[in-house]
Each structure stands twice: as C-alpha cells, then as structure tokens.
Amino acid sequence: MVAKAAAVTHGSITVRYSTEKDLSEIVKVNCLPENLSASAIWSRMKLLQEQFREKLNRTKHLKCTSLRIEVSPAREETVGWTLEEWRELADDFVREFDAVDYSGRTGRESSKSTNLKNTQYVAMLHHDSDSGILHLHIIANRIDMDGNVIDSHYVSERAKQAACVINERRGWVQPEEIHKERAVLVTQDCIAALKEMDTFDWDAYKQKLEGKGYKVVFRLDEEGKIHGYSLNIGYIKYKSSELGHTRSLTPSRIQETWAKLHPVKEVNVPAEKTEKPRPTAADVTKRPTPTPKPVPAMVHQDITVEGQRYSLDIPEAIYEIFQKEAEVPENNSSTSREHVLHTAMLLFCEYVDGATALSQSCGGGSSPGTGWGKDPKEDDWLWARRCLKKAKELHVRPYRRHR
C-alpha cells in the first residue's frame, strides 16, 4: 500500500471531485451528518472555519484550509473487500497518521501529532478509470472541532510513514518492494508494445500502452522533442529511466531497443539466377491495423460567469493537471486559486470571452488577445499548461501609475 497527502487551498473542488466522481462510494464521514451533498459537506467545513476565523487569523491568514489524502493498496491486497473492510482501513490510516511525531524535526509542538479523528472529513472509495484499481480519497478540514489548526509540516512524509506501519502490521509488501516488482511488469508491457509496432512511432507507442491501462505523460524540451516520459498506473508513477535493462526504454535508447526486437531478415538469392525473386507476401511489410483509441474519462464542470453558464467537459488527466498546477499571481489579493483554475478550464475549452470576463471580475486587467487558441500541432498536455500560464497572467492586477 502507498499513500500521499498534501495541504490544499481548493477544498470545494477537491470535495466535489472526490464525492461526485463516477464509480465512487462513500466509505465514511467523520464529524459530519450522513447523506450530505458535496456542496453541503464543504459548506459545513467552511462554517466551522468561519466560527474560529478570529482565532485562526490572529497571526496570519490560513490559505490551505484542507488536507487531501490518497490511500492506494495493491490490487491483490483488497480482493473481494466489502465497504466495512475499507472503512476499517480508513480508520487504521487516520489513527496511524495522527500518531506520527515530527516535533523533533520541526521544533514545533503542533507537529507532535495531528487530530484527524476529531476533524470533519469524508472518505471515498474510487475506481481508477483506466486500471480499475481501488483506492481511498480522504478530504479533511484543517480546522478540528475545537478550532485548532492541523499541522501540515511534512504531511506527505507523515502519510508515507503511516502506510508503512499498516503494511508492516498487515503483512503487506512495502512500497519500495512493490515499486520494484511492478517495474518489471511495466517493462514487459513496454517491450510487448514495441514488438507490436512495425515501425517505431511515439503516438503508436503511447496508444498501445494506454490500451493496457497506463497513462503516458511525455516531457518535452524547448524544441518540443520528447526527452523523458512516465507511465502512471493508478497513483504509482514509473519514469522511463526506471524501466528496461540499463535504461533501454529512455527516449535516447528506445528506438535502438525497438530495432533489436525487429531484426532485418536476410534473403538468400541463388547464385545461378540473375533475376531477383519476386517478393512473397511474407516479404511485404504489412501495415499495422489501427486499433481504436481508448476514449478518455471526462470530468464535467458547470461554471457561471456574470450570469452566463458554461458547460465544460475536460479529460480527467487534464483536469488533474489543472488541480495540481493552478497558481494565483502574487499581486492580486482579490482573486483565488479556484478563479484561476476556472479561467484555465474556460481557456482550454476555448471560451475566451468567459475566461476574460472572469479574470477581469477578479481584478485582472488583460485579455488573451487576438489569435489566442490551440495550435493544430499541439497536444492536450501542452495546450493545458499554456492555458494555466495564460490564466495566471490574466489574473495579474494591472499596474497603475500614481500622478
């Protein structure tokens, strides 16, 4: 089992994503009434934060108001589990998460333990859209029921350590061993994909791996060439440098690896014949039969700007990029991360007027300008990151010279 955690500002989006995603089931709600909608859950959390606002803002404003935690056991560790068994795992994880002591490292008494057991949180069971692997999402208020702030120092390490304790107690394999074992299987899938290709092509390679349940993410250099890539299965990532024998699947060596898997066959021509033999069907290179491209899972969003409603459908992988990478410009206290996130989504779906109106309503002073749009040669990954960059620029408060 592996686990990760982070303190986040976009609690409302995270709660909505966790509770409204297709094939999700509520495992447990803590310090909250049963059968609440996503918006009602977040409203309860905000109400508690407002109740202790004066105490919280005594020193500085609390920006990251929520904790986002993901707990992902190996598929074979949870075969046939009931919701009650998932609830027990959630309780075990919260107990071990609270028990980790980092006060010696931080020098802060608040790092001695967290207090999720006395905090509003919702635990959801998700089915990974590609692999079908089950995992838990826990979204927690950073303000406990007594008005104390949950310490977020080393929160990612705290989650990993809690997972290791549970693995040890339940006799499960530790993350490092799991990663190494699965890397061998991932390598086998990569080699199988290369063997199926009559010519090497990055798009075909990506398509074949996505057909096996992976999410393939390319890293490009300044010239737009692929200089690295990773394969994600569930919440585990494998870099190309970790796969193959002696880095044989990295971009600099993968074509050489493909060539070794497809040796050129020599044809022996009888010496007495001067004419070249007619090519047989076996000598003719067969064109690969195109396989249907898998339809990506989509996330639906409705965004209202100045009375105008925009209905957006965004690939789930792109939606996760927006969630993780949206940033607020430093000079605009009138906007929020959620506003920048919505602006980027509107730009991605090419609602330029809506994105401009939203940014200007938050104090921004610019527009994308003429000619803004997706380049036909640009894939969704590059387009999403360009939209994130432009959204942040749109929310920059314009400089006004004093007279």
N, C-alpha and C positions, 0 to 999 in steps of 0.2 A: 504494500500500500504506500502511496505517496500523497503528500498534502502540501498545499501552499496557501498563503494568506497575504492580504495587503489592506492597508487603510485607504479608503476611497472617499472622494467628495460627492460622487454621483450616486447617492444611496437610492433615490427614487427610481432611476433607470435600472440599477442592479436588482432591486427588489422585483420590478416589473419583469425583467428578463428571466429571473430565476423562477418566478411563480407562474408566468404565463407561457413559457416555452412549451412547444409541442412535446408530448410524451413525458411530462413531468408530473410528479406526485408529491404531495405534502407528506413529509415524514414526521415533522414535529414543529409546533410553535411554542415558544417559551415566553412567559410573562405577557402573553397576548391572548385575546379571545380566539376561539376556533372559528373557521369558515369566513375569515375576512378576505376581501379582495386585495389585490396588490396595492392599489391606491390607499385603501383603508389601513393596511399594515404600515405603509410609510407615514401616513397621517398620524398614527399612534406614536411612531418613533419621533416625528417632528414635535408633537405635542409635549412629549417628555423633555426634549431638548429645550423647548421654549420655557417649560416650567423652571428649569435650572439655568436659564440664559445668564442671569446676573452673576451667578456663581462661576459659570464657565468662562465668561468673558472678563473676569476680574484681571487677568494678566494679559491674555491675547485672544484674538478670535479663533475659535475652533473651526478649521476648514474641513478636515477629513472626519466626517461625522459617522462613518460606518466602517465595519470590517467585512471584507469579502473573503470567504474561505472555501477552498475546494478540496474534497477528500476523495481519492480515487483508488480503491482496492484493485488488485489484479482480477481479471475475469474469473479465473479458476477459484479464487478465494470466496466468491459470493454466489456460486451456482445454486439456484433454487431458493434464494433468500426470500423471506417474507418482509413486509414493511416493518413488522415488530423487530426483526433482526437488524434492519437498517437503523431503526430508532435506537437500539442498544449501541450500535456503533457510533451514532451521533453523540449519545450520552458519554460513552467512553472517551471520544475525542475531546469533547468540551472539558471533561474532568482533567485529562492529561494536559490539555492546552493551558488551563488555568494553573496547573501545578508547576509549570516550568519556571525556574527562578533565574532571572537575568540581572538582578540588582547588583551582583558583584561586578558585572561587566559595565553596566551603565552608571553605577553610583547613585541610582535613584531608587527610593523605597517603593515607588509605584511599579517598578519592574519586577518586584519580588513575585507577583502573581497577577493574573488577570481575573476578571469576575464575570465570565460569560454565563455562569449558572444563575446569576441574578440580573440578567440582561435580556432585553427584548431581542429575540432572534427567530428566524424561520429557517428550517432545514428542508431542502427539496431534493428529491431523487430524480436525476436526469439520465436520459439515454443518449449517448453520443450519437449524433446524426449520421456519421459515417460508419463507425466501427460497432455501434451498439453496446459499447462498454458502459456499465452503470457507474455513476459517481454522485457524491453529495455536494450540494451547494448550501453553504450556511451564510446568511446575511444577518449581521448583528449590529445593533445600535452601539455606538462607542460610549454612550452615557448609560450607566447602570441605573437600577431603580432607586438608588439613594443619591443620584446626582453626581457620582464620581466618574471621571474620565478613564476609559480603558487605555492603559499604556500601549502605544503602538511601536515602541522601540524593539527592533529585532523580531517583529511579528512573523516574518517569513520563516526565520530560523526556529521560532517557537513552534510553528506548525509542523516543520520537518521533524523536530525532536519528539513532539507528541506522537507523530506517526511511527517513529522508530520504537517508542515504548510499546505501542499497541502491537506492532509487528512482532516484537520480542515475546510479549505475553501470549499472543495467539499462535505463535509458531509460524508466522508468515515470513516470506522472504523479504530481506531489507531492500530499500530502493536501489542501492548501488549494484547488488547482485541481479535484481530484476532487470535493470537497465542493460547490463552486460549480456544477460541471457536473451533478452528481446532484440538486442542489436544484431545478434547472429541471425535471427529470423527475419529481421528487416532487410539485412544484407541479402538473404536468399530471395526475398521478393524483388529487390532491385536487380539482381542477376537474372531472375526469371523474366522481368520486364525487358531487359536488354536482349535476351535471347529471342524474344518475340518480335523484335524490330529488325526488318530487313535493311534499313538504313538508320543511322543514328539521327535522332531529331528530339530536341528538348521538349517540344509540345507533346509529341507522342509518348515520350518517357513519363512526363507528368500525368498524361491521361491514363496510361496503364497503371500507374501507382495509385492514382485516385480511384480507379476501378477496384483496387484491392483494399480500399478503406482509408488511405492516407490523405492528409492534407499536405500538399507540396508547396513550400514557400521559397521563392528564389530571392537571392540578394544580388543586386546589380551594382556595377561600378559606375563611375561618372559617364562612361561612354555607352551605358546601357547594356553592357555584356554581363553574363552571369559569372560571378566569381565565388559563389557559395550558395548552398541551398540546405533546407532542413525538411525532414519528414515528421509530421505530427500525427500521433495516433492517440485519441483521447487527449489527455493533458501531458503526455510524455513527448519530448522532442528529441530527435536524433539528427545531429549535424552530419553533413556528408563526410567530414573529416573523421567521424567515429565509425564509419561503415566500410566494409570491404577489407581486403588484405593490403596492408601498407598504403592506406589512403587511396585505394584504387577506384573509388567512386566519386572522388572530388572532381570539380569541373575541369581541372587541368589534366586529369588522367582517365576520365570516364570514356572518352572516345577510343583511347587505346585499349581499354578493357573490353569495349564492345567489339573492336576488331579481333581481339583474341578469341572471342566467343563465336566469331563468324569467319573462320579461316577460308582463304580463297582456294577453291578446288582446282587442281591441275588436270587438264585433259590430255591424255597421251594420243598423239596422232600417228598412225602407222607410217613408217618411212617410205614405203613404196607408193603411197598415194600423194599426188601433188595437190589435189583439191582438198580444201578444208571440209571436214564432215559437216553436214547440216546440223544446226543446233537442235538438240532434243528438248522436249518440254521441261526436263529437269534442269537444262542449262539456262532456260529463260528465267530471269528474275521475276518472281511473282510479286505483284503489288499487294501490300497488306490490305486486308479487308477492314475498312474503317469501323471501329467499334463506337457505338453510341456514347456520346459524352454524358457522364452522370449529371443529373440535374442537382445543382447545389441547394442546400437547405436555405430557406429565406426567413428573414425577420421582418415583420410588418410594423410600421410606425405611422401614427397619425400626428402631424404637427400643425398647430394653428398659429398663424401669424397675422395680427391685425384683422381678425375676423375671417381670414382666408384659410381653409383647411387643405392641407397637402397630405395625400396618401402615398406612403413610400414603402417599397419592398426592396430590401437590401440583403445580399448574400450574407449568411451567418458569419462566415470567416471575415468578411469585410466589416461587419458590424462589431466584431470583437476588436478589430484594429482601431476603429473609431473610439470604442470604450477605453482602450488602454492608452491611446496616444493623444487624445484631445487635450490641448493646453490653453490656459487663459493668459492673455497678454498682461504684462506687469503693470502697465499704466492705466488700466481701466477697471476700477472697483465696482462699476455699475453692471458689469456682465458676470456671467458664471460659466463654469465648465460645461454645464448642461446646455447653455445657449450656444457656446462654441461647437459643441457636439451636434446639435440640431442644425446649425449652419452648414457644417461639413456634410451632413447627410443630404440636405437640400441641394448643395452644390453637386454631390455625387449623382443625384437623380436629375440634375440639370434644371432645377427650379431656381434659376439665378435671381429672379425678382424676389422670391420669398426669402432667399438667403440674405440679399441686400437689405430688405426691409427689417428682418430680424436683427441683423448686426447694428443697423442704424438706430433701432429702438433701444438698444443696449448701450448707446453712447459711441459706437463706432462711426467712422466718418468717411469710409471709402466704399467703392463697388468693384467687382471683379474686372470691369472694363470691357470694351468691345473685343470680340474674338475669343472670349473665355469659353472653354468646352473641352471635351475629351478628344485627344488625338486618336485617329483610327488605328494607329500602330501601338497604342498604349493599352496595357492590360489593366484589369481591375485593381491590382495591388498598387501600381504606380499612380493610377488615377485617384485612388482613395487617399494616398499620402499627399498628393498635390492638393486635393480638396481640404485636407486637415491644415496644411500650411496656409492656404488662402483664407480659410475660415478664421484662423488666428489673426492674420493681417487685417481682415475686415473688422475685427473687434478692437483694434488698436484705437485708442481715443486720439483724435486729431490734435496736433499742437496748435495753440492759438497764441500769437504774439501780443503781448501787452503794449498798449500805446501810452 
